[in-house]
Amino acid sequence: MAVNVIYKTTAQATGGGRNGHARSDDGSVDVNLVVPKEMGGPGGEGANPEKLFAAGYSACFLGALRGISPKVGVKVPDGTTVQAEIGFGPRSEGGYGITADLTIDLPGLDRAEAEKLVAAAHEICPYSNATRNNLDVGLIIV
């Protein structure tokens, strides 16, 4: 599968990986990284890869909803939100894995139109395409 790249960005992690720092090349993302207590770390102020993934996936999926809307003939309502819940844990096959559930709120949209829009967005969203066949993504329409 070829991708016609139209944009690239770079970020670098330093320190202890999950306990360290990450910064994008332009400085617009500049975060301290802390391992949560649930994962054996100190917890406290800071982000982790799962938080960053959740922020990215939710924003990307909302963009996909807006991008595909004219093609499927369903208007994205004002006040639409996408919440991504990312889970982390050991895999039965060994190593670690993540889970992803997207909760999509399309206020005032009828169920059939919401399902049509969400399904179409899931087909074009880069995060959905990157995770397809690698993890199950739950799509919850509220």
C-alpha positions as CSV (number, residue, x, y, z in Angstrom):
1,M,0.0,0.0,0.0
2,A,1.5,3.3,-1.1
3,V,0.8,6.6,0.7
4,N,1.2,9.9,-1.2
5,V,2.7,11.8,1.7
6,I,1.6,15.4,1.8
7,Y,2.7,16.3,5.4
8,K,5.4,15.0,7.8
9,T,6.2,15.9,11.3
10,T,8.8,14.8,13.8
11,A,8.9,14.3,17.6
12,Q,11.6,13.0,19.8
13,A,11.4,11.2,23.2
14,T,14.3,11.6,25.7
15,G,15.0,10.4,29.2
16,G,13.6,7.0,30.3
17,G,11.0,6.6,27.5
18,R,7.8,6.4,29.4
19,N,9.4,8.4,32.2
20,G,11.0,11.3,30.2
21,H,10.1,14.0,27.8
22,A,8.6,14.3,24.3
23,R,8.8,17.3,22.1
24,S,7.7,17.9,18.5
25,D,10.2,19.5,16.1
26,D,8.4,22.8,16.1
27,G,7.7,22.8,19.9
28,S,3.9,22.8,19.6
29,V,3.9,19.5,21.5
30,D,6.2,19.6,24.6
31,V,5.2,17.2,27.3
32,N,6.7,15.5,30.3
33,L,6.1,11.7,30.3
34,V,5.2,9.8,33.5
35,V,4.3,6.2,34.0
36,P,0.9,5.9,35.7
37,K,0.7,4.2,39.1
38,E,-1.5,1.4,37.5
39,M,1.5,0.5,35.3
40,G,4.0,0.5,38.2
41,G,5.2,4.1,37.8
42,P,5.2,7.1,40.1
43,G,2.1,8.7,38.5
44,G,1.6,12.4,38.9
45,E,1.8,15.2,36.4
46,G,2.5,14.3,32.9
47,A,1.4,12.4,29.8
48,N,2.0,9.0,28.5
49,P,1.8,7.4,25.0
50,E,-1.7,6.2,25.6
51,K,-2.9,9.8,26.5
52,L,-1.2,11.1,23.4
53,F,-2.7,8.3,21.2
54,A,-6.2,9.1,22.7
55,A,-5.8,12.8,21.9
56,G,-4.6,12.1,18.4
57,Y,-7.2,9.4,17.6
58,S,-10.2,11.5,18.9
59,A,-9.0,14.6,16.9
60,C,-8.3,12.6,13.8
61,F,-11.7,10.8,13.9
62,L,-13.6,14.1,14.4
63,G,-11.7,15.4,11.4
64,A,-12.7,12.3,9.4
65,L,-16.4,12.9,10.3
66,R,-16.2,16.4,9.0
67,G,-14.2,15.4,5.9
68,I,-16.5,12.6,4.8
69,S,-19.8,14.4,5.8
70,P,-20.4,16.1,2.3
71,K,-19.7,12.8,0.5
72,V,-22.3,10.8,2.5
73,G,-24.8,13.7,2.7
74,V,-25.0,13.8,6.5
75,K,-24.1,17.1,8.2
76,V,-22.0,16.9,11.3
77,P,-24.0,18.7,14.0
78,D,-22.6,21.6,16.0
79,G,-21.3,20.3,19.4
80,T,-20.2,17.0,18.0
81,T,-17.5,15.3,20.1
82,V,-15.3,12.2,19.9
83,Q,-13.8,10.7,23.0
84,A,-11.1,8.1,22.7
85,E,-10.5,5.6,25.6
86,I,-7.2,3.8,25.2
87,G,-6.4,0.8,27.3
88,F,-3.0,-0.8,27.9
89,G,-2.1,-4.3,29.1
90,P,-0.4,-7.6,28.6
91,R,-1.5,-9.7,25.6
92,S,-2.3,-13.4,25.9
93,E,0.2,-14.0,23.1
94,G,3.0,-12.1,25.0
95,G,4.1,-8.6,25.0
96,Y,1.7,-5.7,25.5
97,G,-1.2,-4.3,23.5
98,I,-3.7,-1.5,23.5
99,T,-7.5,-1.3,23.1
100,A,-9.5,1.6,21.7
101,D,-13.1,2.7,22.1
102,L,-14.4,5.8,20.5
103,T,-17.5,7.4,21.9
104,I,-19.1,9.7,19.3
105,D,-21.7,12.2,20.3
106,L,-23.6,13.6,17.3
107,P,-26.3,15.7,19.0
108,G,-29.7,15.7,17.3
109,L,-28.7,13.3,14.5
110,D,-31.0,10.3,14.0
111,R,-29.5,6.9,14.6
112,A,-29.4,5.7,11.0
113,E,-27.6,8.9,9.8
114,A,-25.2,8.7,12.7
115,E,-24.3,5.1,12.0
116,K,-23.8,5.9,8.3
117,L,-21.5,8.9,9.1
118,V,-19.5,7.0,11.7
119,A,-19.0,4.0,9.4
120,A,-17.8,6.2,6.6
121,A,-15.4,8.1,8.9
122,H,-14.0,4.9,10.2
123,E,-13.1,3.9,6.6
124,I,-11.1,7.0,5.9
125,C,-9.6,8.0,9.3
126,P,-5.8,7.5,9.2
127,Y,-5.8,6.2,12.8
128,S,-8.6,3.7,12.0
129,N,-6.7,2.6,8.9
130,A,-3.5,2.2,11.0
131,T,-5.2,0.1,13.6
132,R,-7.4,-1.9,11.3
133,N,-6.7,-5.7,11.7
134,N,-4.3,-4.9,14.6
135,L,-6.8,-4.1,17.3
136,D,-10.6,-3.9,17.6
137,V,-11.9,-0.4,17.8
138,G,-15.2,0.0,19.5
139,L,-17.4,2.7,17.9
140,I,-20.0,3.8,20.4
141,I,-22.6,6.3,19.2
142,V,-24.4,8.2,22.0
